[in-house]
Amino acid sequence: MGEITIGSLGGTIAMTRPHPGSGVTPSLTAQALLDSIPGFVPALPVSAHGILQLPSASIGLGDMIDVLHWCEARAAQGASAIVLTQGTDSIEETAWFLDLFWTHRIPLIVTGAMRTPDSAGADGPANLQAALQAAQAAESAGRGVLVVMNDTIHAARRVRKSDALAVQTFHSGPAGALGRMVEGSPVYFAPPLPRHTLSPPRRSDHEVALVTMTLGMGPGLLRHALSSDAFSAVVIAGFGAGHVPYWLAGLVGQYAPRRPVVVCSRCDTGPTTRATYGYAGSEIDLAKRGAWMGGWLSALKARILIWAIQAGGAQPQAIRPIFEIHSRA
């Protein structure tokens, strides 16, 4: 058996105050995070490494390609599992990004903290311990990228952050979590599902826009996103089950033939519909105009998916079929 490898990207779990009264910034090393777990003796050897030292809002997609390559190198060197620590602000995006490309059976687990290490009831040590315990369990293999927070195990494709500050912020919507940590071991509620991964990323010079629909919204922002050559695709976080105001529907139809335009729901949970509403700006109308419906994907995850498909060099005609596979429940 190989070792478990920890890679630290920064985030709240690694943040301390440079001096009393100041704001916290990333500073702790991966080894310091490991040493912060009281009395924990892992079943496998553990090595700790620093990859980035950033708040998670500042992690770029180019950074994530580097993180993916780092993880793949550790897998090639014989690691039994990999645990990444990072800030929680973007975990639902970074974990999904990695899951789209992760072809290995060994567990790749992402965790973090909602409270800083100097806070009363700091959750970082417990989350890291749970992630390590899940990583060393044979039952975690073949499940793609997992997020372990607050003793709950989430699939990367479903996990969402729902509260800015609460410890129990992460949820997996109607499908529910994959499992729970019980007495130091993962308990999964179902066997691993078949997975579909993408071609390895070959480019990172493109950007996918995300525009959220709001009450009374004018055409300026959406028109800019749809017409600008700066964006390779546009994701719309629509009202309800995937809707836009009637006065914006024509814009979607004007530009959808030129590049992917995906419509998701701006709601916290629930899918877009396909055949319920028929008014101008509804899902039926937008689909007729060339837009794609995001299904169960949040707008954040749809944006990552489109970017990742394009990063792998897919031909334009192949992007939609690949997107459809990954947007199913």
C-alpha positions in Angstrom: 0.0 0.0 0.0 1.2 3.5 -0.8 0.8 6.7 1.2 -2.0 9.3 1.5 -0.8 12.6 0.0 -2.1 15.9 1.3 -1.9 19.0 -0.9 -2.7 22.4 0.5 -4.1 25.2 -1.6 -4.6 27.7 1.2 -8.1 28.9 2.3 -9.7 29.5 5.7 -8.4 26.1 7.0 -4.9 27.5 6.6 -5.5 31.2 7.7 -4.0 33.0 10.7 -3.8 36.6 11.8 -0.5 38.3 11.2 -1.1 40.4 14.3 -4.0 40.9 16.8 -6.9 42.7 15.3 -6.0 42.0 11.7 -7.9 40.0 9.1 -6.8 36.4 8.5 -4.7 35.4 5.5 -3.5 32.0 4.3 -0.2 31.0 6.0 -0.2 27.5 7.5 1.6 24.7 5.7 0.0 21.3 4.9 2.2 19.8 7.5 1.0 22.2 10.1 -2.6 21.3 9.2 -1.8 17.6 9.6 -0.1 18.3 13.0 -3.2 20.2 14.2 -5.3 17.0 14.4 -5.1 15.9 18.1 -4.1 12.3 18.6 -4.8 11.1 15.1 -2.9 8.1 13.9 -3.7 7.3 10.2 -3.8 3.7 9.0 -1.4 4.6 6.1 1.7 6.8 5.9 0.8 10.5 5.1 2.9 13.1 3.4 2.0 16.8 3.3 2.8 19.2 0.5 2.1 22.8 -0.3 0.7 23.5 -3.8 -0.8 27.0 -3.5 -1.3 29.5 -0.7 -4.4 31.4 -1.8 -7.9 32.3 -0.7 -10.2 30.1 -2.8 -11.8 33.1 -4.6 -8.4 33.7 -6.1 -7.8 30.2 -7.5 -7.9 30.4 -11.3 -8.8 27.7 -13.8 -5.2 27.6 -15.0 -4.2 27.0 -11.3 -6.7 24.1 -11.3 -5.0 22.5 -14.3 -1.7 22.6 -12.4 -3.4 21.1 -9.4 -4.9 18.3 -11.6 -1.4 17.6 -13.0 0.0 17.5 -9.4 -2.6 15.0 -8.3 -2.0 12.9 -11.4 1.7 12.8 -10.7 1.1 11.6 -7.2 -1.2 8.9 -8.5 1.5 7.8 -11.0 4.0 7.7 -8.1 1.8 5.2 -6.3 -0.2 7.2 -3.8 -3.2 5.3 -2.4 -5.3 8.4 -2.0 -5.0 12.2 -2.3 -6.6 14.9 0.0 -6.7 18.5 -1.0 -7.3 21.3 1.5 -8.6 24.7 0.3 -11.0 27.5 1.0 -14.7 26.7 0.9 -15.8 29.6 -1.3 -15.1 27.7 -4.5 -15.0 24.0 -3.5 -18.2 23.2 -5.4 -16.4 24.4 -8.6 -12.9 23.1 -8.0 -14.0 19.7 -6.9 -16.3 19.4 -10.0 -13.4 20.6 -12.3 -11.2 17.9 -10.9 -13.9 15.2 -11.1 -14.5 15.9 -14.8 -10.8 14.9 -15.5 -10.1 12.4 -12.8 -9.6 9.0 -14.4 -8.0 7.2 -11.5 -9.8 4.8 -9.0 -7.9 6.1 -6.0 -9.9 8.6 -3.9 -9.4 12.3 -4.5 -11.0 14.1 -1.6 -11.4 17.9 -1.1 -12.0 19.5 2.3 -11.6 22.8 4.1 -13.0 24.8 7.0 -15.6 27.4 7.8 -13.8 28.6 10.9 -10.2 29.8 11.2 -7.7 27.7 13.2 -7.8 30.3 16.0 -11.6 30.3 16.3 -13.5 28.6 19.1 -14.6 25.3 17.7 -12.4 25.4 14.7 -13.6 22.8 12.3 -10.5 22.4 10.1 -8.8 19.6 12.1 -12.0 17.5 12.3 -12.6 18.0 8.6 -9.1 17.0 7.6 -9.2 13.9 9.9 -12.5 12.8 8.3 -11.1 13.3 4.8 -8.1 11.2 5.7 -10.2 8.5 7.2 -12.4 8.4 4.1 -9.3 8.4 1.9 -7.8 5.4 3.5 -11.1 3.3 3.2 -11.3 0.9 0.3 -15.0 1.8 -0.1 -14.0 5.3 -1.3 -12.3 4.0 -4.4 -13.9 4.5 -7.8 -16.2 7.3 -6.8 -14.4 10.2 -8.5 -13.8 13.4 -6.5 -15.4 13.6 -3.1 -16.0 16.6 -0.8 -15.9 15.7 2.9 -17.1 18.4 5.3 -18.8 18.3 8.6 -18.7 14.4 8.7 -20.7 14.3 5.4 -19.5 12.9 2.1 -20.6 14.7 -1.1 -20.2 13.9 -4.8 -18.4 16.7 -6.6 -21.1 17.0 -9.3 -23.8 17.7 -6.7 -22.3 19.5 -3.8 -23.2 23.2 -3.2 -22.3 25.8 -0.6 -25.5 27.2 0.7 -24.5 29.5 3.6 -21.8 32.1 3.8 -20.8 31.3 7.4 -22.5 28.2 8.8 -20.5 25.1 9.5 -23.2 22.9 7.9 -23.1 24.9 4.7 -22.6 22.1 2.1 -25.5 20.1 0.8 -26.2 17.9 -2.3 -29.8 18.9 -3.1 -32.6 16.4 -3.6 -30.2 13.5 -4.4 -28.6 13.8 -1.0 -25.1 13.1 0.3 -23.2 10.0 -0.7 -22.5 9.0 2.8 -21.5 9.9 6.4 -18.5 9.4 8.6 -19.4 7.2 11.5 -16.9 6.3 14.2 -14.0 7.1 11.9 -15.1 5.2 8.8 -17.2 6.2 5.8 -20.6 4.7 5.4 -21.9 5.0 1.8 -25.6 4.8 1.0 -25.1 3.4 -2.5 -22.4 1.7 -4.6 -20.3 3.8 -7.0 -22.1 5.0 -10.2 -20.6 4.8 -13.7 -18.5 7.9 -14.4 -17.7 9.8 -17.6 -14.5 11.8 -17.8 -13.3 14.4 -20.3 -10.3 14.6 -22.5 -7.3 16.1 -20.7 -7.2 19.9 -20.8 -5.0 21.2 -23.6 -5.9 24.9 -23.5 -6.8 27.5 -20.9 -7.0 30.7 -22.9 -10.8 30.8 -23.1 -13.4 32.2 -20.8 -17.1 31.3 -20.2 -19.4 34.1 -19.1 -22.1 33.7 -16.5 -25.0 36.1 -16.4 -27.7 36.0 -13.8 -31.2 37.1 -14.6 -32.8 39.7 -12.3 -36.1 41.4 -12.1 -36.5 44.1 -14.8 -33.0 43.4 -16.2 -32.1 45.3 -19.4 -30.3 43.9 -22.4 -26.9 45.5 -21.9 -25.1 42.9 -19.9 -26.4 39.9 -21.7 -25.8 41.5 -25.1 -22.2 42.1 -24.1 -21.7 38.6 -23.0 -23.3 37.0 -26.0 -21.7 39.3 -28.6 -18.2 39.6 -27.2 -15.3 37.5 -28.7 -13.9 37.4 -25.2 -16.2 34.6 -24.3 -16.3 31.1 -25.8 -19.7 30.3 -24.3 -22.3 31.9 -22.1 -24.2 30.4 -19.2 -27.4 32.1 -18.1 -28.7 31.6 -14.5 -32.4 32.0 -15.4 -35.5 32.5 -13.4 -37.3 29.4 -12.0 -36.9 26.4 -14.2 -34.8 28.2 -16.8 -36.4 31.4 -18.0 -35.5 34.9 -19.2 -37.7 38.0 -19.7 -39.4 38.0 -23.1 -37.5 41.1 -24.2 -34.2 39.1 -23.8 -35.3 36.0 -25.7 -34.5 37.4 -29.1 -30.9 38.1 -28.0 -30.5 34.5 -27.0 -31.8 33.4 -30.4 -29.6 35.8 -32.2 -26.4 34.6 -30.7 -27.0 30.9 -29.8 -26.0 29.6 -33.2 -22.6 31.2 -32.8 -21.5 29.7 -29.5 -22.9 27.6 -26.7 -25.6 29.3 -24.7 -26.7 27.3 -21.6 -29.7 28.2 -19.5 -29.7 27.0 -15.9 -31.9 27.8 -12.9 -30.7 30.5 -10.5 -32.5 28.6 -7.7 -30.5 26.8 -5.1 -31.9 23.4 -6.1 -34.0 21.8 -8.8 -33.6 21.3 -12.6 -34.5 23.3 -15.6 -37.6 22.0 -17.4 -37.8 21.2 -21.1 -41.5 21.0 -22.1 -43.7 22.8 -19.5 -43.7 26.5 -20.2 -44.3 27.9 -23.7 -44.2 31.7 -23.4 -41.5 33.9 -24.9 -38.4 33.5 -22.8 -39.6 30.1 -21.4 -37.5 26.9 -21.7 -39.5 25.7 -24.8 -39.0 29.0 -26.5 -35.3 29.3 -25.6 -34.6 25.8 -26.8 -36.3 26.6 -30.1 -34.0 29.6 -30.4 -30.9 27.3 -29.9 -30.2 27.5 -26.2 -29.3 24.4 -24.2 -31.0 23.6 -20.9 -28.7 23.0 -18.0 -30.7 20.2 -16.4 -29.7 19.5 -12.8 -26.5 21.5 -13.1 -26.2 24.8 -11.2 -25.0 27.7 -13.3 -21.6 27.5 -11.6 -21.1 23.9 -12.5 -22.5 24.3 -16.0 -19.9 27.1 -16.6 -17.1 24.8 -15.4 -18.3 21.9 -17.6 -18.5 24.0 -20.8 -15.0 25.4 -20.0 -13.6 21.9 -19.4 -15.1 20.4 -22.5 -13.6 23.2 -24.6 -10.3 23.0 -22.7 -10.1 19.3 -23.9 -10.2 20.4 -27.5 -13.6 19.1 -28.4 -14.9 20.1 -31.8 -17.8 22.5 -31.8 -20.3 19.9 -33.0 -19.2 17.5 -30.2 -19.6 19.9 -27.3 -23.4 19.6 -26.9 -23.5 15.8 -26.8 -20.8 15.7 -24.2 -22.5 18.4 -22.2 -25.8 16.5 -22.3 -24.1 13.4 -20.8 -22.8 15.4 -17.8 -25.9 17.5 -17.2 -28.1 14.5 -16.4 -29.1 13.8 -12.9 
